[in-house]
Amino acid sequence: MRPPTIRDVAERAGVSKSLVSLVLRGSDRVGPERRRAVLAAVEELGYRPNAAARSLSERRAPETRGHAGPGGRPLVGVLLNDLRNPWFVELLDGLNSLLDARGAHMLLADGHLNRRLGEDLTRTFTDLRVDGLVAVGTLPGPQMLRTAAARLPTVVAGAREPVLPHADIVANDDECGARLATEHLIGLGHRRIAHIAGVGTVGELRRRSFETVMREHGLAGSAVVERGDLTEEGGYRAAVRLLSAPERPTAVFAFNDIACVGALTAAEELGLRVPRDLSLVGYDNTYLARLRHLWLTTVDSAGHDVGRRAAQCLLDRIADPARPARTVLGTPALEVRGTTAPPPGPAVS
């Protein structure tokens, strides 16, 4: 059975669709009798207004943006790289918590689900006349985002690209985080350390920091980088290649927690015990790392805090679209749990 529409409400109340719309917006231009009839029809039919559809009819001219969402609340479009990444979910929680506290609505679109269709979701948000846009994670097709940012207050969150005029970047200090992970493993006594690298600018920053720290400790010759793809499967395959080498590493620093879980699976399948035979470090401190049967040592990149900071930056930019762009980096911290230990010593006969 299809859900009731605004037309159904109008027919039940014996009024026009435009009058129903006025009642739903709280307009004082409707008499009490007709208002009661509309509200009774809404209750009887179980009608629920569609926030996106209402925003199309309720938007004001571009110069009045800021209080034009449903109920006069700002409307923020959020374009997410991939909803399957648990760190992005934590970032979204922080983003929405502050937006909601400040009276703003959030509309979410998952770029991973839509890119196969070739849809330009930034244009969808522009058509909806949102008050601002948050791009979460490294997105394909940066030109689309560049075009949208020229029209809308925009913030890039959880990524370091693209760098756009008058668009803020809110992320984690990836170089610092990778340094924490690498120095932790070196401090435990590991010398043969590998890194499962990510993609984009964030992946490059973490890889470069890993290599720099290894070089500073005179370990450049034993530093190995294996490319991953940010997924559990990618982490698994990269770890199988690393751990099947003649001189396998005694420790692996993975780009993120998801890839680290894949590496953990590969180690177990190859008969290696973590952390006795192999130490593993992830990145992001997502809920995966905190699961008791995984209990990953990882870098806490404060996803919830990054989301809240991104929300504040966007609200500031909506209020002053012309202000200079800024980059806000959160400070990471190392969370030592159960997947790291000193390297295995020589066998005792």
C-alpha positions in Angstrom: 0.0 0.0 0.0 1.4 3.4 -1.0 2.0 6.0 1.6 -0.6 8.9 1.7 0.3 12.0 -0.3 -0.4 15.7 0.2 -3.1 15.3 -2.5 -4.8 12.6 -0.3 -4.8 15.0 2.6 -6.3 17.8 0.5 -9.1 15.5 -0.8 -9.9 14.2 2.7 -10.0 17.7 4.2 -11.9 19.2 1.2 -9.2 21.9 0.5 -6.5 22.6 -2.0 -3.0 21.2 -1.9 -1.6 24.7 -1.5 -3.7 25.2 1.6 -2.5 21.9 3.1 1.1 23.1 2.5 0.4 26.4 4.3 -1.0 24.5 7.3 2.1 22.2 7.4 4.4 25.2 7.3 2.5 26.7 10.3 1.3 29.7 8.3 -1.1 32.1 10.1 -2.9 32.8 6.8 -5.3 29.8 7.4 -8.5 30.0 9.3 -9.0 27.8 12.4 -11.7 25.7 10.9 -9.8 24.7 7.8 -6.6 24.2 9.9 -8.5 21.7 12.1 -9.8 19.9 9.0 -6.3 19.6 7.5 -4.7 18.4 10.8 -7.5 15.9 11.3 -6.9 14.5 7.8 -3.2 14.3 8.4 -3.8 12.3 11.6 -6.4 10.0 10.0 -4.3 9.2 7.0 -1.0 9.0 8.9 0.6 11.4 6.5 4.3 12.3 7.0 5.7 15.2 5.0 8.9 14.5 3.0 11.6 16.9 4.2 13.4 17.1 0.9 10.2 17.7 -1.0 9.1 20.4 1.5 12.5 22.1 1.2 12.0 22.5 -2.6 8.8 24.4 -2.1 9.9 26.3 1.0 13.3 27.6 -0.3 13.7 31.3 -0.5 15.9 33.1 -2.9 19.7 32.4 -2.7 20.3 35.7 -0.9 18.0 34.6 2.0 19.7 31.2 2.6 20.3 30.3 6.2 16.8 29.9 7.5 15.0 28.3 4.6 14.8 24.6 5.5 11.7 22.9 6.8 10.3 24.9 9.6 12.7 27.7 8.8 15.7 25.6 9.8 18.9 25.6 7.7 19.3 22.5 5.4 22.7 20.9 5.1 23.6 18.4 2.4 26.2 15.8 3.3 27.9 13.8 0.6 29.6 10.7 2.0 32.3 8.7 0.3 31.3 5.3 1.6 28.8 4.6 4.4 30.4 1.2 5.0 33.4 2.8 6.6 32.7 2.9 10.4 34.9 5.9 11.0 32.7 8.0 8.6 29.7 6.9 10.6 31.3 8.2 13.8 32.1 11.5 12.0 28.5 11.7 10.9 27.3 11.3 14.4 29.4 14.2 15.6 28.4 16.3 12.6 24.7 15.7 13.1 24.8 16.2 16.9 26.0 19.8 16.5 23.8 20.6 13.5 20.8 19.3 15.3 21.7 21.3 18.4 22.0 24.4 16.3 18.6 23.8 14.6 19.8 22.5 11.2 18.5 19.6 9.2 20.9 17.1 7.5 20.3 15.4 4.2 22.7 12.5 3.5 23.8 10.9 0.2 26.2 8.0 -0.1 28.5 8.5 -3.0 29.5 4.9 -3.1 26.0 3.7 -3.8 25.4 6.3 -6.5 28.6 6.7 -8.4 27.9 3.5 -10.4 24.9 5.3 -11.9 27.0 8.3 -12.8 24.9 10.6 -10.8 26.2 14.1 -9.8 24.9 14.2 -6.2 26.3 17.7 -5.7 23.9 18.9 -8.4 21.1 17.2 -6.6 22.0 19.2 -3.4 22.3 22.4 -5.5 18.8 21.8 -7.0 17.5 21.3 -3.4 18.9 24.7 -2.6 20.6 23.5 0.5 22.3 26.1 2.7 25.6 24.4 2.8 27.5 21.2 1.8 29.8 18.9 3.7 31.9 16.4 1.7 33.0 13.5 3.9 36.0 11.5 2.8 37.9 11.5 -0.4 35.4 11.7 -3.2 35.8 10.8 -6.9 35.2 13.5 -9.5 36.6 16.6 -7.6 35.4 18.9 -10.4 31.8 18.2 -9.4 32.6 19.3 -5.8 34.5 22.3 -7.1 31.5 23.5 -9.1 29.2 23.0 -6.1 31.6 24.8 -3.8 31.5 27.9 -6.1 27.8 28.1 -5.3 27.4 26.8 -1.8 29.3 27.2 1.5 31.3 24.0 1.6 33.4 22.0 4.1 35.6 19.0 3.4 35.6 16.6 6.4 37.8 13.6 7.1 39.9 14.2 4.0 42.6 16.6 2.8 41.4 17.0 -0.8 40.4 18.7 -2.9 41.7 22.1 -1.7 39.0 24.6 -2.8 38.8 28.4 -2.6 36.6 29.4 0.3 36.1 25.8 1.5 37.3 24.6 4.9 39.1 21.3 5.5 38.5 19.5 8.8 40.5 16.3 9.3 42.9 14.4 11.5 46.7 15.1 11.6 47.6 12.0 9.6 51.3 12.5 9.6 51.3 12.7 13.4 49.1 9.7 13.7 51.3 7.6 11.5 54.3 8.6 13.4 52.7 7.5 16.7 51.9 4.1 15.2 55.3 3.6 13.7 57.3 4.8 16.8 55.2 2.5 19.0 56.2 -0.5 16.9 59.9 0.5 16.8 59.8 1.2 20.6 58.6 -2.4 21.1 61.7 -3.6 19.3 60.4 -4.3 15.8 62.7 -3.6 12.9 61.0 -5.3 9.9 57.8 -3.2 9.8 55.4 -3.0 6.8 52.7 -0.5 6.0 49.4 -1.3 4.2 48.9 2.0 2.5 45.7 3.8 1.6 44.8 6.1 -1.3 44.5 9.8 -1.9 46.2 12.6 0.0 45.4 11.0 3.4 47.0 7.7 2.2 50.0 9.6 0.9 50.5 11.5 4.2 50.4 8.4 6.3 52.7 6.4 4.0 55.2 9.3 3.9 55.2 9.7 7.6 55.8 5.9 8.1 58.8 6.0 5.8 60.2 9.2 7.4 60.1 7.6 10.9 61.7 4.4 9.7 64.4 6.4 8.0 65.0 8.5 11.1 65.6 5.3 13.1 68.0 3.8 10.4 65.4 1.3 9.3 64.7 2.5 5.7 66.0 -0.7 4.3 63.5 -2.8 6.2 60.4 -0.6 5.6 58.0 -2.2 3.2 54.9 -0.5 1.7 52.1 -2.6 0.3 49.1 -1.0 -1.4 45.6 -1.6 -0.1 42.2 -0.3 -1.0 40.7 0.7 2.4 38.6 -2.4 2.6 38.8 -5.6 4.7 39.4 -7.6 1.6 42.2 -5.2 0.5 43.8 -5.5 3.9 43.6 -9.3 3.7 45.2 -9.5 0.3 47.9 -7.1 1.1 48.7 -8.9 4.3 48.9 -12.3 2.5 51.5 -10.8 0.1 53.5 -9.4 3.0 53.4 -12.4 5.2 54.1 -14.9 2.4 57.4 -13.1 1.6 60.7 -15.0 2.4 61.5 -12.4 5.1 58.2 -11.5 6.4 57.6 -8.4 8.6 57.2 -8.8 12.4 54.8 -5.9 12.5 52.2 -4.3 10.2 50.7 -0.8 10.4 47.5 -0.7 8.4 45.9 2.4 6.8 42.7 1.9 8.8 40.9 -0.5 11.2 39.0 -2.2 8.4 42.3 -3.1 6.6 43.8 -4.1 9.9 40.9 -6.6 10.5 41.7 -8.1 7.0 45.4 -8.4 8.0 44.4 -10.1 11.3 42.4 -12.7 9.3 45.3 -13.3 6.9 47.7 -13.8 9.8 45.4 -16.3 11.5 44.9 -18.3 8.3 48.7 -18.4 7.8 49.1 -19.8 11.3 50.5 -16.7 12.9 49.4 -15.7 16.4 48.8 -12.0 17.1 50.6 -10.4 18.9 53.1 -13.3 19.7 54.2 -13.8 16.1 53.0 -10.6 14.5 52.0 -7.2 15.8 49.2 -5.2 14.1 48.3 -1.5 14.4 45.1 0.0 12.8 44.0 3.6 12.4 40.8 5.4 13.4 39.8 3.7 16.7 36.4 2.7 15.3 34.0 0.4 17.1 35.8 -2.5 15.3 39.0 -1.8 17.2 37.1 -1.9 20.5 35.4 -5.3 19.9 36.7 -7.5 22.6 37.6 -10.4 20.4 39.6 -8.1 18.1 40.9 -5.5 20.6 43.1 -3.7 18.1 45.9 -1.3 18.9 45.1 1.7 16.8 45.4 5.4 16.3 42.4 7.4 17.7 41.6 10.0 15.0 38.6 11.4 17.0 35.9 11.0 14.3 33.1 12.4 16.4 35.1 15.5 17.2 36.1 16.0 13.6 32.4 15.8 12.7 31.5 18.5 15.3 34.3 20.7 14.1 33.2 20.3 10.5 29.6 21.3 11.5 30.8 24.4 13.3 33.0 25.4 10.3 30.1 25.0 8.0 27.8 27.1 10.2 30.5 29.8 10.4 30.8 29.7 6.6 27.1 30.0 6.0 27.1 33.1 8.2 30.2 34.5 6.3 30.7 32.8 2.9 33.5 35.0 1.9 35.8 34.4 4.8 39.3 32.9 4.1 39.4 29.1 3.9 41.1 27.3 6.8 42.4 23.8 7.6 41.5 22.4 11.1 43.4 19.3 12.1 42.6 17.2 15.2 45.3 15.7 17.3 45.5 11.9 17.2 46.3 9.6 20.1 47.6 6.0 20.3 45.3 3.4 21.9 47.4 0.4 22.9 45.4 -2.8 23.2 46.0 -6.4 22.5 47.5 -6.7 19.0 51.0 -5.3 19.7 53.9 -6.8 21.6 57.7 -7.1 21.3 58.8 -9.2 18.3 59.3 -12.9 18.7 62.8 -13.9 20.0 65.0 -16.6 18.6 63.8 -20.2 19.1 65.0 -21.9 22.3 66.2 -25.4 21.8 
